[in-house]
Amino acid sequence: MNKSHALPVSEKTLLASTKIEGDARINALPKHFPQSFLVVENVVYSFAKKLCSAYSGARWEFYEISNGGFFMTPALSAKLDVEVPFGNGYEGKMSADAFGVTVCLFAYSYMSEMHPISDFAEYYWRLRDFAGNHAEAAAISSAID
């Protein structure tokens, strides 16, 4: 089944994220990635370590996007030094929120390559559409290009 990921420009500006709170947290990953939620979580944490040498773990917050997307961010207040050691060589500082979006984009891209008959590519495009209107869209785009 081929799903379109492109949203009309007028709809892109309406994308919003909602933090998943309380008891709903436990079902967030299984809801979005029913057969692979533990793998997705570990791949996200692995990319976090690869993209930020100072990252040593954190509690992660979960967010749903109004277009059906999902992402995770570390619950950290300080800006993170981000470096893409593979690919484009991006180096810069990001908020934990932008870092989480970036990490999830890398993770979803990787997972879509490993499992082409899955929804990972769809989650990538939904998050990328959201990232385009993020306050740190330029940094996120530079890191993933």
Disulfide bonds with the S-S distance in Angstrom:
none
